[in-house]
Amino acid sequence: MSRSFYHFLLKYRMNKPTNEVAAFANAAYDDHSFPKHSTDYYELTNYLELNGSYLPSMSIFDQAWDLYMLNE
């Protein structure tokens, strides 16, 4: 994979999010501890389960991860 999940996710940021992935992207951008260089599903899942209180459901991460895998 050429770029990290975080950098992929940033392309979904919006001033006024219209979907859950965009809201996740905005929240991840504001999370200064987010593992910005990670390409590892398990590292990201573990981080979000412990620190991702802004993520109402891990299924949103899974949806974003599927997009990442399709596009990278």
DSSP file (Angstrom, degrees, kcal/mol; ACC not computed):
  #  RESIDUE AA STRUCTURE BP1 BP2  ACC     N-H-->O    O-->H-N    N-H-->O    O-->H-N    TCO  KAPPA ALPHA  PHI   PSI    X-CA   Y-CA   Z-CA
    1    1 A M              0   0    0      0, 0.0     3,-0.0     0, 0.0    71,-0.0   0.000 360.0 360.0 360.0 138.3    0.0    0.0    0.0
    2    2 A S        +     0   0    0     70,-0.4     2,-0.3     1,-0.1    70,-0.0   0.803 360.0  26.1 -85.8 -29.2    1.3    3.3   -1.0
    3    3 A R  S    S-     0   0    0     69,-0.1    -1,-0.1    36,-0.0    34,-0.1  -0.926  85.1 -96.1-135.1 161.4   -0.2    5.6    1.7
    4    4 A S     >  -     0   0    0     -2,-0.3     4,-1.9    32,-0.1    35,-0.2  -0.219  33.3-113.5 -71.0 162.0   -1.4    5.2    5.2
    5    5 A F  H  > S+     0   0    0     33,-2.3     4,-3.1     1,-0.2     5,-0.2   0.912 116.9  55.9 -59.4 -43.1   -5.1    4.7    6.1
    6    6 A Y  H  > S+     0   0    0     32,-0.5     4,-1.8    29,-0.3    -1,-0.2   0.926 107.5  46.9 -57.1 -47.9   -5.2    8.1    7.7
    7    7 A H  H  4 S+     0   0    0     29,-0.5     4,-0.4     1,-0.2    -1,-0.2   0.853 113.5  49.3 -67.2 -32.9   -4.0    9.9    4.6
    8    8 A F  H >< S+     0   0    0     -4,-1.9     3,-1.3     1,-0.2    -2,-0.2   0.932 109.3  52.9 -64.6 -45.9   -6.5    7.9    2.5
    9    9 A L  H >< S+     0   0    0     -4,-3.1     3,-2.3     1,-0.3    -2,-0.2   0.816  93.7  71.7 -61.6 -32.6   -9.3    8.8    5.0
   10   10 A L  G >< S+     0   0    0     -4,-1.8     3,-1.8     1,-0.3    -1,-0.3   0.768  82.8  69.9 -58.4 -26.3   -8.5   12.5    4.8
   11   11 A K  G <  S+     0   0    0     -3,-1.3    -1,-0.3    -4,-0.4    -2,-0.2   0.667  94.7  57.4 -67.6 -12.0  -10.0   12.7    1.3
   12   12 A Y  G <  S+     0   0    0     -3,-2.3    -1,-0.3    -4,-0.2    -2,-0.2   0.430  78.2 122.2 -95.4  -0.6  -13.4   12.1    2.8
   13   13 A R    <   +     0   0    0     -3,-1.8     2,-0.3    -4,-0.2    10,-0.1  -0.342  37.1 177.6 -63.0 142.6  -13.2   15.2    5.2
   14   14 A M        -     0   0    0      8,-0.4    -2,-0.0     1,-0.1    12,-0.0  -0.989  40.2-127.4-143.6 149.2  -16.0   17.7    4.7
   15   15 A N  S    S+     0   0    0     -2,-0.3    -1,-0.1     1,-0.3    -2,-0.0   0.924 114.0  23.2 -60.1 -43.4  -17.0   20.9    6.5
   16   16 A K  S    S-     0   0    0     -3,-0.1    -1,-0.3     0, 0.0     7,-0.1  -0.855  95.7-137.7-124.4  93.5  -20.5   19.5    7.0
   17   17 A P        -     0   0    0      0, 0.0    -4,-0.1     0, 0.0     3,-0.1  -0.212  17.3-170.7 -57.4 135.6  -20.2   15.7    6.8
   18   18 A T        +     0   0    0      1,-0.0     2,-0.3     0, 0.0     3,-0.0   0.423  68.8  26.4-106.3  -2.6  -23.0   14.1    4.9
   19   19 A N  S  > S-     0   0    0      1,-0.1     4,-2.0     0, 0.0     5,-0.2  -0.947  86.1 -99.6-152.2 172.3  -22.2   10.5    5.8
   20   20 A E  H  > S+     0   0    0     -2,-0.3     4,-2.4     1,-0.2     5,-0.1   0.834 117.8  55.0 -68.1 -33.6  -20.6    8.4    8.6
   21   21 A V  H  > S+     0   0    0      2,-0.2     4,-2.6     1,-0.2    -1,-0.2   0.908 108.7  48.9 -67.0 -40.3  -17.3    8.0    6.8
   22   22 A A  H  > S+     0   0    0      2,-0.2     4,-2.3     1,-0.2    -8,-0.4   0.905 111.1  49.7 -64.8 -41.1  -16.9   11.8    6.4
   23   23 A A  H  X S+     0   0    0     -4,-2.0     4,-2.3     2,-0.2    -2,-0.2   0.904 111.4  49.7 -63.4 -40.5  -17.7   12.3   10.1
   24   24 A F  H  X S+     0   0    0     -4,-2.4     4,-3.0     2,-0.2     5,-0.2   0.915 109.1  52.1 -62.1 -44.2  -15.1    9.7   11.0
   25   25 A A  H  X S+     0   0    0     -4,-2.6     4,-2.1     1,-0.2    -2,-0.2   0.915 110.2  48.1 -60.1 -44.0  -12.6   11.4    8.7
   26   26 A N  H  X S+     0   0    0     -4,-2.3     4,-1.6     2,-0.2    -1,-0.2   0.919 113.7  46.9 -62.2 -43.8  -13.2   14.7   10.5
   27   27 A A  H  X S+     0   0    0     -4,-2.3     4,-1.0     1,-0.2    -2,-0.2   0.900 110.9  51.1 -67.5 -40.6  -12.9   13.1   13.9
   28   28 A A  H  < S+     0   0    0     -4,-3.0     3,-0.4     1,-0.2     6,-0.3   0.882 107.7  54.2 -63.8 -37.3   -9.7   11.3   13.0
   29   29 A Y  H  < S+     0   0    0     -4,-2.1    -1,-0.2     1,-0.2    -2,-0.2   0.882 110.3  46.3 -61.7 -38.9   -8.2   14.5   11.7
   30   30 A D  H  < S+     0   0    0     -4,-1.6     2,-1.1    -5,-0.1    -1,-0.2   0.622  92.4  90.4 -79.9 -13.0   -9.0   16.1   15.1
   31   31 A D    ><  -     0   0    0     -4,-1.0     3,-1.6    -3,-0.4    -1,-0.1  -0.731  58.7-170.4 -87.3  99.3   -7.5   13.2   17.0
   32   32 A H  T 3  S+     0   0    0     -2,-1.1    -1,-0.2     1,-0.3     4,-0.1   0.624  83.3  54.1 -69.6 -12.5   -3.8   14.1   17.4
   33   33 A S  T 3  S+     0   0    0     18,-0.1    -1,-0.3     2,-0.1    -2,-0.1   0.462  75.9 127.4 -97.6  -2.7   -2.9   10.7   18.6
   34   34 A F  S <  S-     0   0    0     -3,-1.6     2,-1.9    -6,-0.3     3,-0.1  -0.274  76.4-107.4 -55.7 136.7   -4.4    8.8   15.7
   35   35 A P    >   -     0   0    0      0, 0.0     3,-1.4     0, 0.0   -29,-0.3  -0.455  45.0-179.6 -70.1  85.9   -1.8    6.4   14.2
   36   36 A K  T 3  S+     0   0    0     -2,-1.9   -29,-0.5     1,-0.3   -30,-0.2   0.675  72.7  44.7 -66.7 -21.5   -1.2    8.5   11.1
   37   37 A H  T 3  S+     0   0    0    -31,-0.1    -1,-0.3    -3,-0.1     2,-0.2   0.369  86.2 119.2-105.3   5.2    1.3    6.3    9.4
   38   38 A S    <   +     0   0    0     -3,-1.4   -33,-2.3     1,-0.1   -32,-0.5  -0.463  30.0 170.7 -79.5 142.2   -0.4    2.9   10.0
   39   39 A T        +     0   0    0    -35,-0.2     2,-0.6    -2,-0.2    -1,-0.1   0.132  52.0 110.0-121.3  11.9   -1.5    0.6    7.2
   40   40 A D     >  -     0   0    0      1,-0.2     4,-2.3     2,-0.0     5,-0.2  -0.814  56.5-156.0-101.2 118.9   -2.3   -2.2    9.6
   41   41 A Y  H  > S+     0   0    0     -2,-0.6     4,-2.8     1,-0.2     5,-0.2   0.906  94.8  48.3 -55.3 -46.6   -5.9   -3.2   10.2
   42   42 A Y  H  > S+     0   0    0      2,-0.2     4,-2.5     1,-0.2    -1,-0.2   0.871 110.1  50.8 -69.5 -37.1   -5.3   -4.7   13.6
   43   43 A E  H  > S+     0   0    0      2,-0.2     4,-2.3     1,-0.2    -1,-0.2   0.930 114.5  44.5 -62.8 -44.5   -3.3   -1.7   14.9
   44   44 A L  H  X S+     0   0    0     -4,-2.3     4,-2.7     2,-0.2    -2,-0.2   0.909 113.1  50.4 -67.7 -42.4   -6.0    0.7   13.8
   45   45 A T  H  X S+     0   0    0     -4,-2.8     4,-2.6    -5,-0.2     5,-0.2   0.938 111.8  48.1 -60.2 -47.1   -8.8   -1.5   15.2
   46   46 A N  H  X S+     0   0    0     -4,-2.5     4,-1.6     1,-0.2    -2,-0.2   0.925 112.4  48.9 -60.2 -45.4   -7.0   -1.8   18.5
   47   47 A Y  H  X S+     0   0    0     -4,-2.3     4,-2.8     1,-0.2     5,-0.4   0.941 113.6  46.1 -59.3 -48.2   -6.4    2.0   18.7
   48   48 A L  H  X S+     0   0    0     -4,-2.7     4,-2.2     1,-0.2    -1,-0.2   0.865 108.9  54.7 -67.8 -35.9  -10.0    2.8   17.8
   49   49 A E  H  < S+     0   0    0     -4,-2.6    -1,-0.2    -5,-0.2    -2,-0.2   0.854 119.6  34.0 -64.7 -32.2  -11.5    0.3   20.3
   50   50 A L  H  < S+     0   0    0     -4,-1.6    -2,-0.2    -5,-0.2    -1,-0.2   0.769 138.8  14.9 -91.1 -28.3   -9.4    2.0   23.0
   51   51 A N  H  < S+     0   0    0     -4,-2.8     2,-1.1    -5,-0.2     3,-0.3   0.457  95.0  95.3-128.4  -4.8   -9.5    5.6   21.9
   52   52 A G    ><  +     0   0    0     -4,-2.2     3,-2.4    -5,-0.4    -1,-0.1  -0.281  31.9 144.0 -93.2  52.1  -12.1    6.1   19.3
   53   53 A S  T 3   +     0   0    0     -2,-1.1    -1,-0.2     1,-0.3    -5,-0.0   0.726  69.9  65.4 -61.4 -19.1  -15.0    7.3   21.4
   54   54 A Y  T 3  S+     0   0    0     -3,-0.3    -1,-0.3     1,-0.1   -27,-0.1   0.556  84.8  83.9 -77.7  -7.9  -15.9    9.6   18.5
   55   55 A L    <   -     0   0    0     -3,-2.4     3,-0.1    -7,-0.2    -1,-0.1  -0.854  64.5-163.7-100.0 107.6  -16.7    6.5   16.4
   56   56 A P  S    S+     0   0    0      0, 0.0     2,-0.3     0, 0.0    -1,-0.1   0.763  76.1  12.4 -65.2 -23.7  -20.3    5.4   17.2
   57   57 A S    >>  -     0   0    0     -3,-0.1     3,-1.5     1,-0.1     4,-0.7  -0.982  63.1-134.9-153.4 139.1  -19.7    1.9   15.7
   58   58 A M  H 3> S+     0   0    0     -2,-0.3     4,-2.3     1,-0.3     5,-0.2   0.687 101.3  76.8 -66.7 -16.1  -16.7    0.0   14.5
   59   59 A S  H 3> S+     0   0    0      1,-0.2     4,-2.2     2,-0.2    -1,-0.3   0.792  88.4  58.6 -64.2 -25.2  -18.7   -0.9   11.4
   60   60 A I  H <> S+     0   0    0     -3,-1.5     4,-2.3     2,-0.2    -1,-0.2   0.916 106.2  47.2 -68.4 -42.9  -17.9    2.7   10.2
   61   61 A F  H  X S+     0   0    0     -4,-0.7     4,-3.1     2,-0.2    -2,-0.2   0.932 111.0  52.1 -60.9 -44.8  -14.2    1.9   10.4
   62   62 A D  H  X S+     0   0    0     -4,-2.3     4,-2.3     1,-0.2    -2,-0.2   0.891 109.1  49.9 -60.4 -39.3  -14.8   -1.4    8.6
   63   63 A Q  H  X S+     0   0    0     -4,-2.2     4,-1.8     2,-0.2    -1,-0.2   0.931 113.2  45.6 -62.9 -46.0  -16.6    0.5    5.8
   64   64 A A  H  X S+     0   0    0     -4,-2.3     4,-2.3     1,-0.2    -2,-0.2   0.890 111.4  53.2 -65.0 -39.1  -13.8    3.0    5.5
   65   65 A W  H  X S+     0   0    0     -4,-3.1     4,-2.8     1,-0.2    -2,-0.2   0.905 105.9  53.4 -63.1 -41.1  -11.2    0.2    5.6
   66   66 A D  H  X S+     0   0    0     -4,-2.3     4,-1.9     1,-0.2    -1,-0.2   0.907 109.4  48.8 -60.0 -41.5  -13.0   -1.6    2.7
   67   67 A L  H  X S+     0   0    0     -4,-1.8     4,-1.7     2,-0.2    -1,-0.2   0.909 110.9  51.3 -62.5 -42.3  -12.8    1.6    0.7
   68   68 A Y  H  X S+     0   0    0     -4,-2.3     4,-1.5     1,-0.2    -2,-0.2   0.926 109.8  48.5 -60.2 -46.8   -9.1    1.9    1.5
   69   69 A M  H  < S+     0   0    0     -4,-2.8    -1,-0.2     1,-0.2    -2,-0.2   0.852 112.1  49.3 -65.5 -34.2   -8.5   -1.7    0.4
   70   70 A L  H  < S+     0   0    0     -4,-1.9    -1,-0.2    -5,-0.2    -2,-0.2   0.806 118.5  38.5 -72.4 -29.2  -10.4   -1.1   -2.9
   71   71 A N  H  <        0   0    0     -4,-1.7    -2,-0.2    -3,-0.2    -1,-0.2   0.533 360.0 360.0-104.1  -7.5   -8.5    2.1   -3.7
   72   72 A E     <        0   0    0     -4,-1.5   -70,-0.4    -5,-0.1    -1,-0.1   0.427 360.0 360.0-106.9 360.0   -4.9    1.4   -2.5
